[in-house]
Amino acid sequence: MKIDPNSSADLSVQIAQAIKDSIIAGELDVGERLPSEAELADHFQVSRPTVREALKRLAAQSLIRSQRGASGGAFVNRLSFEDAYSQQITTSTLLLSMNAVSFDTACEARYALERACAPLSAERRSPDHLATMRAEIFRQGQPGLTDEAFCASDVAFHRALVDGAGNPVLSYQLAGAVEAMQPLMNMITFTARDRERIVELHGQIADAIEQRNSQAADLALSELTAYTLELGTKAMAARASRHQNRSNVENSK
């Protein structure tokens, strides 16, 4: 493990990256204890606080875990897909919001990935996945359900569809694609979404998955994509109009 002391990059960042590279390369195995802070400080020729900061960075990424006691120290952690979901969702949400990714682009990516999952889900889904989808459809049809609860149910339905594919890599990727779009989907739900139409399409998707009919599932998802894009276009146009009107009023003062 090496760093470049002449580099302008922060030394703690370099150390964290060097250890991370060793983990990825298999030079440090899952469960293996890292050298002590003093040993790492000596190895990298830096202070112990610098090493400590590097270890904090790795812990924040769930790459290492700390254990106290005589046999304690920092150990290489086994990162699970479930543990990484929240990071993926946060990163995807920030990318969409901070880089002003258009609704059409985000929606296209989400449903393209979901449609790739549909045939696998139709083939591999378990009774539990179907039960979750049916339960969320029932919930979405309940009178008095808040917009926030409807959106949460929508996410749960689509997560069950994706998880039914039995592919953790796809589930991980879709965790960001589905949930990162939630702020945008909330906007549509609060302004224009026809719940009955959504519930109808969700029912068609669930029926197709239960019948292991991948073509029918793809067709229903295509209809849902088109409907969502239509609503999104209208909602974004309405929001732009409101912003323009507000700007005109402020400029007229």
N, C-alpha and C positions, 0 to 999 in steps of 0.2 A: 504494500500500500504506500503510495507516494503522493506528495503534494508539491506545488511549485511555490516556494517562499517569495519569489520575485513577481508572482502574478498579482494583479490588482484585485483579484477576487478575495473575498473574506476568507481567512484561514479556516474558520469553523465550517464554512460552506464546503471548502475543499476537502476537509477531513471527512465530513459527512458523506460527500460524494465518493471518496476513496473507499470508505467502509461499505457503502451501498453497492459500489461496483464489485467488491469482493464477495458480497452476498449473492449478487446476481450471477457472478461467474462460478459460484459453487465453492469458492475458496473458504468461505465461512458457511457451515451447515446450520440448518434449522436446529435450535436448541443449544448450539455451541456458545460457550461463554467467551465474550470479548476480553481482550487484555484489560487490565485495570486502567483507571485514569492516569495513574503515574506512568505505567508502561506505555500507554498511547502517547502521553506528553513527551516521553523520552524518544519514542519512535519517530514522531513527527517534528520533534524539536520545537515544541510550542509550550505554552503555559497550561496548567490543568484547567483553569477557567475556560480556555479556548476549546479544550477537549470536551469539557462539560457541556458547552453550548452546542457542539457538534452532536453529542449524544442526545441532547434535547430535540434537535431537529429530526434525528432518526426515530426517536420515540413518537414524535408528533405524526410521523408517517406510518406508525405501527410496525416499523421494521425491526425494532428491538424492544425488549421489555426489561424492566428492572426488578431485581429480587433482593430483599434485605437478608441480613443474617450472615453467619460465618461462611456459608456456601453461596452467598449472594453475589450480585454483580449485574452486568448488562449481558443479556442473552439474545441471540438471533431469534426473532419471533416468526411464527408461521402466519403469514397474512392470508386471511380467508377472503373470499369474494364478498361475503356478508359484511365483514369489517370495512371493506373498501367502498361499499355502496355510498355511504354518506359523503366521502371525499369526492367520488365521481359525480354525485348529484350537485354538490356545492360548486365544484369546478365547472360543470356544464352550465349551471345556472348563471354563474358569473360571466362565462364566455358569451352566453346569449345576451345578457343584459348590458355588459360593459362594451361589447363590440357591436352592439346594435344590429344583431343578426335579424333579418327580416322574418316575419311570421311564416311566410311561404317557404322559406329555406328550412326553418326549424321543423315545420310540419312535414315537409317532404322527407327529411331525414328520418324523423320518428316513424312515419308510417311505412317507409321503405324497409326499415329494419323490422318492424312488426310483421309486415307481409312476408318477410323472409322466415320469420318464426312460425307463422301459421301452419304450414304443412307439417313441420316437426311437432307442433303442439297437437295437431289433429291425430298424429300417429302415436305420440308418447304420453299425452295428458293422463293424469291420474284422476280417480274419483274426487280427490280433495281439490284439485284444480277446478274441476267442473263445479263442485259444490261452492267454491269461493265465487266463481263467476255468476252462478245462479243467485247466490245470496246478495251479491252487490246489485244485480239487476232488480231484485225484489226491493232492496233498500232504495234504489234510485226512483222507484215508482211510488214511494210513500208520500202522501200529502204532508206539507209542512216541513219537508226536508230543506235545510238551509242551503244556500249556494255553496258555502264552504264545505258542507258535508257531502253535497253532490259531487263536487270536484274531487274530494278525497276518495269517494267511492269509485269514481271514474278511474283514478290512478290504480286502486286496488284491483279493479276488473282487468285492466290491461296488464298489470303485473302478473296476474294469474295466467293470463293468456300466454305471456312470454315465458314465465317459469314452466308452463306446461311443455315447452319444447325440450326440457331436460338438458339444457346446455348452459352451464354457469357463465361462460364467456358472453353469450348473447344476453343473459339476464343482467350481467354487469353493465354491458354497453347500453341496454335499454333502460336501466335504472336512471341514467343521466338523460337519455332521450325523452323518456316519458315524464319524469318528475321535474326536469329542468324547464319543461314547457309549462309547468303548472301556473306560474304567474300570468302567462299569456292566455292559457285556457280559462283561468279565473275571470279575466277581463271579458271573454266571450260569454261565459256562463252568466255573468252578472248583467250583460247587456242584451244578448240576442239568442242564446241557445234555446232550442225547442227540446225540452226534456223528453217529451214523448217520442220524438224522432230518434233521439240518442238511445233511449231504452229499447226501441224497436230494433235498431241496428245492432245493439249489444246482444239482443235476443237471437238475432239471425246468426251472429258470430258464434255464440255459445251453442246453438243448435248444430251448426256446421262442425264445430270442434267435437261435440258429443257423437255425431254421426261419422266422424273421421273423414269428412268431406272437405279436403283442402281447397278445392276450387270454389266451393260455396263460401268458405271462410275468406278467401282472397277477394271474392266479389263484394261481400259485405264490408270488408275493410276498405275496399276501393270506394264504395259509396260513402263510408264514414269519412274518408280522406277528403273527397270532393265536397261533402257537406261542411266539414270543418274549415276547409280553405275558403269556401263561400262566406261563412260567418266571419271568419277572421278578416277577410278583405273588407267586409262591411264595417266591422268593429274598428279596424285600424283607420278607415276613412272617416268614421264618425269622430274618433279621437283627434285626428288631425284637424278636422273642421272645428272642433271645440277649442283646440289650442290656437288656431288661426283667429277665431272670433275673440278669444281672450286677448291675444296680442293686438288685435285691431282696437279693442277697447282701451287697452293700456296706452297705445300710441296716440289715441285721440285725446287723452287727458292733457 
